[in-house]
Amino acid sequence: MFRRSRSMFNHDRKQARLGISLGWILVFAAPLLGQSGPNFPLSHVRLKNGLEVILSEDTSLPIVSVAVVYNVGSVHEPSGKAGLAYIMENLMFSGSANVAPFQHFNFINRVGGELSASTSEDRTLFYQTVPSNQLAPVLWLESDRMKSLEMSEGAFERARNALLDDLLQKKSELYFASQLSFDQLVYSDFAHSHPVLGTEEDVRNLTVDDARNFYANYYVPNNAVLCITGNFNKLSARELVVRYFETIPRGKDIGPSFEPPVYTRQPVVRTFQDVLAAAPAFYMGFRIAPPFSNDFYTLSIVDYILFRGRSSRLTRRLLGRDNKIAYQASGGIEKRKDRAIYRIFCVVNNQAMAERCQEAIFSELDRLKRVVLSERDLVRYKTMFKQDYLNRLSSTMDKAIFLCESFLALKNFDDFPLELEKYMKVTSTDIIGIVNRYFTLDNSIILNVKTK
Amino acid sequence: MKKLGLSWAFWVVLSGTSVLPQQERFRRSPPPPEPLQELKLPRIERALLSNQLSVSIVTRENEPFCSLQLIVFAGESLSPNNLAGTATFVASLLGRGTLVRSVPDVEEFLESIGGTLSVSVGQDYVLLTFHFMEEFLDPALGFLGQALLQPNFTRTEIDYVKFTTTYDLLAKEKDPDFVALRHLGRMLFQNHPYEKFSFSSDVIKTWNENSLADFFDRYYRPNNARIIFASSLSLNAATRKISTYLNLWQPRDIPPTAMRPLKAPEKERVCLVDVPQSLECRAYVGTVFPTPGNSERFDLAVLNQVLGGTPTSRLFMNLRESKAFANFAYSEADFYRAGGVFLVRAKVRPEAIALALQEIRKEIRTLAKEPVSSLEIEQAKSYLIFNFPLQIERYDEFSWRMAENQARNDGEEFWSRYYEQVMLVNAERVFATAQRLLGQPLVLVIAGDKSVLSERLADLETYDVFDAKGQFQYTVTKDKKGAAHEAR
């Protein structure tokens, strides 16, 4: 407790059993990734009701993680219903046909486990880690809320009030208003541009029937992925999954939601006056290829070159000890379902410094377009990427989440063992091509934030 | 470890809900858990290098990362009396450039090996944590050798660390959580060498190159350090590698320092630390006690779990779920060379501060007055046992725990006999430990905006007011008619 830390450089049944055993595809992740790549067994199957199931055993400790991801987020909210996905996450703890309100949480805690949930623009995730002997009860709990969630008026009201409290707090955060304004500039449609927490007006108008409809449409097995990682017997786990999940009725098919966006390539520059801005700032965005398209692998390495780690180009250019021109500067890839942007945010001293920072950013991008990145630098950035990638597999819970998200993101999950290799194959030439394609003035969107 | 047959009394809580006649029978009630699997902990092997550097090796298979923890017994309590913070100053400069690498070079190097380097300073020791990808083992250890044998404390870096530490502390002095914990430390460790840990930004200007070099030269020695190294390497291979890069690190006689035991405050004290314009309010309540015996530490772990270890513990359920006085309330116990500390921390709604303090005090005192039920004890033990593997799963968390055990000389009980030791705890033992350790006078620290909090504390008999730096301002005392008076 009294400790001062500093991060210096961081950066069931016989029939069912037979049926399922034929359907399981076994994948071993190791040999294709080189000697330091991930090395773990991986298998997946689709149940008759459409639920995708991923299993990955690791017998090193007697623990098991269970993650369920629903392929739904704020982008799926109808216009005027912003905040529904977030409220649903909360309501998933309000009890189901056989589980009393909040007993899911209490159970996990009492057996020494840990659990959490999260909602993003494009998915809602529930996950827990427990002693491995508790796998069956956890599957029972998860299946009960997938099959028969109970939503009372009271529970809905509590969830809505909690969200309104969160919104109130969020509104008082510095630069929150300007961030929303930038989102609307970047994403032209309601689905992609509104915040995950929703808007106060929409949240106040939501009803318990909205939540029930949302649950009926999206919280269905054919819109979910279940992943079990850790210490379990594969055969028993398969039986349990079939027993608890396969008789949950399939929901309506959910088709592709969004038309590909049409953008005109011309620079966009706007100004926003933010009453809560402590200092002038600006957002800069570049629309980039959608997640896990061919270009996305190179774009991910470009992210490391620009803003990851202390030696990244824009970190040194904007925040260098001897030539610091921004108070704060950050950047990275932002994914919202089928769309992605590269987003940069800088807080500066005054408008002149904002312009200087923007010039510095374009100057660094220009250098990246013209000068071939040295092999030494490229290897360094790829090593950083690899470190972060492998870190996402360093606990059963991290691994379960990563596998669920990868399942939803990849066109073909069987390619998962090849994924890291795709990033590692990026060349300096690929980088020049990608930066020239996406990081251009006519593909840029800038929002200058002024203080009041 | 042996398989355990624990009480599953809490299991029934899940099954007391409505039953739908049309559903499959197996959905109506939770399935029973299977027998608990055996926990096989990685074996810790030890070696002593020729320069008296103690090395503990843990072999973990299929792990792409290496984790190295360097413990140096050069904590803040060893800072010169007139130069508080020297230990922090020295630790902050570790790895910030060597004779052959500048700071930007070090940054690039660490990124090139998938590495992270961090340092933390406590009262008794400094812990340097170095993670890197195993494929870069040699360059990583080579760098560590340079950082310890060829450090380069340049004027530029010294000024930079002084500047950033000052800036960092000034920024933290607006954070009620930091301010409250620091003040609690000052109150609990008053006139003890541990008090030096709670220095304020004012002392940084006194830090100088001579004291820095002297402190480093005196304490950063292999015979005053330990390494815990976790990787896929065997004891022999790992020891050989470490020896290759660190065998030139020279030992030196280090005079033993006497450390008098921590002593509990003589009477209860309430402190209000002003953090102007803060919207948040933090409450810290703590006490100190002499170093407990090993079995007492397991009693304390169970006791802490009952009181405030998790969101289902008494404090959280009472202060947040039942009374809505706080966003959270937890407790924790920590141990040092000179004794132990038990504290409660809570994020309290400013308008409920007086009632929250009352409840926290009541919850602590109840443990020393009334035995905890056997059911609650068993639930707490279950949590501690079942949660243990989760705490050591990630390579970085595993190494951190190993390092803490080694630094505190915890002994085998805290590693290979953890389950058995927790199982031996019972309600009588917890009650006796609570009476002995938690019956002491408490220090209660509140940090937040004084202008908001003062009127909420009107019912208190007396409390002392401090500014954000911890300077005493005045004492507020209530007279017989209930009117508050300030005395400087």
Interface residues (C-beta under 8 A of the other chain):
Chain A: M1 F2 R3 R4 S5 R6 S7 M8 F9 N10 H11 Q35 S36 G37 P38 N39 F40 S60 L61 P62 I63 G95 A97 N98 V99 A100 Q103 N106 F107 N109 R110 V111 G112 G113 E114 T129 V130 P131 S132 N133 Q134 L135 A136 P137 W140 L141 S143 D144 K147 S148 N231 R243 Y244 T247 G309 R310 S311 R316 R321 R376 V379 R380 Y381 T383 M384 K386 Q387 L390 N391 S394 S395 T396 D398
Chain B: F10 V13 L14 S15 G16 T17 S18 V19 L20 Q23 E24 F26 R27 R28 S29 P30 P31 P32 P33 E34 P35 L36 Q37 E38 L39 R60 E61 N62 P64 F65 T88 A91 S92 L94 G95 R96 P104 V106 E107 E108 L110 E111 S112 I113 G114 G115 T116 L117 S118 V119 S120 V121 G122 Q123 M133 E134 E135 Y160 L181 G185 Y194 F197 S198 T310 P311 T312 E332 D334 V341 L343 Q379 S382 Y383 L384 I385 F386 N387 F388 P389 L390 I392 E393 R394 Y395 D396
